């Protein structure tokens, strides 16, 4: 069965995401994030999607991590959701912008206390000499024992503003169904079916 096209790719994504969530997946927001450095050398890793709307797709990270550095050097990225039990995937590509501080503050405040302290304690992507170095967690737990945990200035979010969103669904005999969305010059979404 062909993918039912919707004029709004975000509405279609919301439906597919809800379908995936109903399957009981441990983490339906898990997505592969691909970035590249200033020389075009790529890297990919799994992150968690933390929001989406008509402005794009949001995730958070330590800004000094490898992905944080790459996104500053080359502000373009790609996401690939693969919900295997649903036989579906969604690919997103586009430029990346930092989320506003107020948005990052609000999300950070919604995280668990342990996750907030972990954001302060982790030197994400830096060499770890040994597990004893993680005693930094206790240091920050004591530091923020009273009064709440502010968002570190080295931790924030990015929004991918899509120039392409592709929906893929498994088809018989490897004749998969693919629909691509791309904005025209006026910003309206144009759909196009693709060969498998």
C-alpha positions in Angstrom: 0.0 0.0 0.0 1.4 3.4 -1.0 2.1 6.1 1.7 -0.9 8.3 2.2 0.4 11.7 1.3 -0.4 14.6 3.6 0.2 18.2 2.6 1.9 18.8 5.9 5.0 16.5 6.6 5.0 17.4 10.3 1.4 16.1 10.6 2.5 12.9 8.8 5.5 12.6 11.0 3.4 13.0 14.1 1.1 10.2 12.9 4.0 7.9 12.2 5.7 8.7 15.5 2.4 8.0 17.4 2.1 4.7 15.5 5.7 3.8 16.6 5.0 4.8 20.2 2.0 2.5 20.3 4.2 -0.5 19.4 5.8 -0.4 22.9 9.2 0.5 21.6 11.6 1.3 24.5 12.6 4.6 23.0 10.6 5.7 19.9 12.4 9.1 19.9 15.8 7.4 19.3 17.2 8.7 16.0 20.6 8.6 14.2 22.1 12.0 13.9 24.7 12.6 11.2 27.0 15.6 11.3 30.3 16.6 9.6 33.2 18.8 10.6 34.6 21.7 8.6 36.4 19.4 6.3 33.3 17.3 5.5 34.4 14.3 7.6 31.1 12.7 8.7 30.2 11.0 12.0 26.9 9.6 13.2 25.4 8.7 16.6 22.1 8.0 18.3 20.4 10.9 20.1 16.8 11.4 21.4 14.4 13.7 19.7 13.1 16.2 22.2 10.6 18.1 20.2 9.3 18.9 16.8 6.9 21.4 15.2 6.6 23.4 12.0 10.0 25.0 12.8 11.9 21.7 12.8 13.3 18.8 14.9 15.1 19.5 18.3 17.7 17.6 20.2 20.1 18.7 23.1 23.7 18.1 23.8 26.9 19.3 25.5 28.1 22.1 23.1 31.8 21.0 23.7 31.0 17.4 22.6 32.2 16.2 19.2 28.7 16.8 17.7 28.5 20.2 19.3 31.8 21.2 17.8 30.9 19.8 14.4 27.6 21.6 14.3 29.3 24.9 15.0 31.9 24.2 12.2 29.3 22.9 9.7 25.7 23.8 10.7 24.0 21.1 8.6 22.8 17.7 9.8 20.7 14.7 9.0 18.4 12.5 11.1 17.2 9.0 10.3 14.5 7.4 12.4 14.1 3.6 11.8 11.1 2.1 13.5 11.8 -1.5 12.5 8.6 -3.1 14.0 6.5 -0.6 11.9 8.6 -1.2 8.8 9.1 2.6 8.5 11.8 5.1 8.5 11.9 8.9 8.2 14.9 10.9 6.9 15.4 14.6 7.7 18.0 16.9 6.3 18.7 20.6 6.6 20.6 23.4 8.3 20.9 23.6 12.0 20.2 26.6 14.4 20.7 26.9 18.1 17.4 26.9 20.1 16.7 30.1 22.0 18.1 30.2 25.6 14.6 30.4 27.1 13.6 27.2 25.2 16.8 25.4 26.4 16.2 26.6 29.9 12.6 25.3 29.9 13.7 21.9 28.6 16.6 21.6 31.0 14.3 22.4 34.0 12.0 19.5 32.9 14.8 17.0 33.2 15.3 14.8 36.3 17.7 16.0 38.9 20.2 13.2 38.1 20.2 14.2 34.4 20.7 17.9 35.3 23.7 17.0 37.5 25.0 14.6 34.8 25.0 17.5 32.3 27.3 19.5 34.6 29.6 16.6 35.5 30.1 15.0 32.0 32.9 16.3 29.8 31.1 14.6 26.9 33.4 13.1 24.2 36.5 14.0 26.2 39.0 11.3 27.2 38.2 9.6 30.4 41.2 8.5 32.4 39.3 6.2 34.7 35.9 5.7 36.3 37.1 7.5 39.5 37.0 10.7 37.4 33.3 10.5 37.5 33.4 11.5 41.1 32.6 14.9 39.6 29.0 13.8 39.8 29.2 13.9 43.6 30.9 17.3 43.5 28.0 18.8 41.4 25.4 17.0 43.5 26.8 18.8 46.6 27.1 22.1 44.7 23.5 22.1 43.7 22.0 20.4 46.8 20.0 23.5 47.6 18.3 25.9 45.2 18.0 24.0 42.0 20.3 23.3 39.1 20.8 26.0 36.4 21.4 25.0 32.8 25.2 25.0 32.1 26.2 27.5 29.5 28.0 24.7 27.6 24.7 22.7 27.2 21.9 23.6 24.9 19.8 22.4 21.9 19.8 22.5 18.2 16.9 22.6 15.7 17.2 21.1 12.3 15.2 23.2 9.9 14.3 20.7 7.1 15.0 21.2 3.5 14.0 17.6 2.9 11.9 15.1 4.8 11.5 11.6 3.3 9.1 8.9 4.4 9.9 5.3 3.6 7.7 2.2 4.2 8.6 -1.4 3.5 7.1 -2.8 0.3 6.8 -6.4 -1.0 9.7 -7.7 -3.2 11.8 -4.7 -2.0 9.5 -2.4 -3.9 9.5 0.1 -1.0 7.3 3.1 -0.8 9.1 6.5 -0.7 7.7 10.0 -0.6 9.9 13.1 -0.4 8.9 16.5 0.9 10.9 19.6 0.0 9.9 23.3 0.2 9.5 25.3 -3.0 10.7 28.9 -3.4 7.6 30.2 -1.5 8.2 27.8 1.4 5.3 25.5 0.5 5.9 21.7 0.8 6.0 19.8 -2.5 5.7 16.1 -2.4 7.3 13.6 -4.8 7.2 9.8 -5.0 10.6 8.2 -5.4 11.7 4.9 -6.9 12.6 2.3 -4.2 
